[in-house]
Amino acid sequence: MIDNKKIEFTDLALIEIDRMRDRVREIGYCYGENSEEYLKAVDSFAHVMHKIVVMGGTIWKDSDLSLVCSNNFITYGVVWFGDKNDNEFMPETGEWSVHS
């Protein structure tokens, strides 16, 4: 049996997801697509997007590079954990994770 979950994105959530994707691209351009920084960012981005699809619900922007999601059972956040970056000319690296 297939459980059809509804997913609804606010306009600001879609803009923030584009910004999240752009951050992954920036990290890849600056550090290289084989770098640890890029692989951590791209893997965590794919992981949280998968969680959103599986859990469904309404997704809206929370803060910079972060989202809040809520379905009938749980409210959870997709949170960006940035690494300290002393080089102002390089994008902040880090990873996303899901927290409830």
C-alpha positions in Angstrom: 0.0 0.0 0.0 1.3 3.4 -0.9 0.8 6.2 1.7 0.4 9.4 -0.3 2.0 12.2 1.7 1.2 15.8 0.9 4.2 18.1 0.6 3.6 21.8 0.6 6.4 24.4 0.2 5.9 28.0 1.0 7.4 30.5 -1.6 10.1 31.5 0.9 11.0 27.8 1.5 11.5 27.3 -2.2 13.8 30.3 -2.3 15.7 29.0 0.7 16.1 25.6 -0.9 17.6 27.3 -4.0 20.0 29.1 -1.6 20.9 25.8 0.0 21.6 24.2 -3.4 23.7 27.3 -4.3 25.8 26.9 -1.2 26.6 23.3 -2.2 27.6 24.5 -5.6 29.8 27.3 -4.2 31.6 24.8 -1.9 32.2 22.5 -4.9 33.5 25.4 -7.1 35.8 26.7 -4.3 37.0 23.5 -2.6 36.6 21.0 -5.5 34.0 18.4 -6.1 36.3 15.7 -4.5 37.0 17.7 -1.4 35.8 16.6 2.0 34.0 19.9 2.4 31.9 19.4 -0.8 31.2 15.8 -0.1 29.9 16.6 3.4 27.7 19.4 2.1 26.2 17.5 -0.9 25.6 14.3 1.1 23.9 16.2 4.0 21.8 18.2 1.5 20.6 15.0 -0.3 19.9 13.4 3.1 17.7 16.3 4.4 15.8 16.6 1.1 15.1 12.9 1.2 13.8 13.2 4.8 11.4 16.0 3.6 10.0 13.9 0.8 9.6 10.9 3.2 8.0 12.8 6.0 5.9 15.2 4.0 4.0 18.1 5.5 4.4 21.9 5.1 7.9 23.3 4.7 8.8 27.0 5.3 11.9 29.0 5.8 13.2 29.3 9.3 16.5 31.2 9.0 19.5 31.4 6.8 20.0 28.0 5.1 17.5 26.4 7.5 13.8 25.2 7.2 11.0 24.2 9.5 8.7 21.3 8.5 5.5 20.1 10.0 3.2 17.2 9.2 0.3 15.7 11.2 2.6 13.9 13.6 5.8 15.9 14.1 7.5 19.3 13.6 11.1 19.1 12.6 13.8 21.4 11.5 16.4 21.2 8.7 19.3 23.0 10.3 22.6 24.3 8.8 25.6 23.8 11.0 28.3 26.0 9.5 32.0 25.4 10.2 34.1 28.3 11.3 35.6 29.9 8.3 38.4 32.5 8.7 38.7 33.2 5.0 36.1 35.8 4.0 36.6 35.0 0.3 35.6 31.4 0.6 32.0 30.2 1.3 31.2 28.9 4.7 31.3 25.1 4.7 29.2 22.8 6.9 26.3 20.4 6.8 22.6 20.1 7.3 20.8 17.8 9.6 17.2 17.1 10.7 16.1 17.7 14.2 12.8 17.3 15.9 
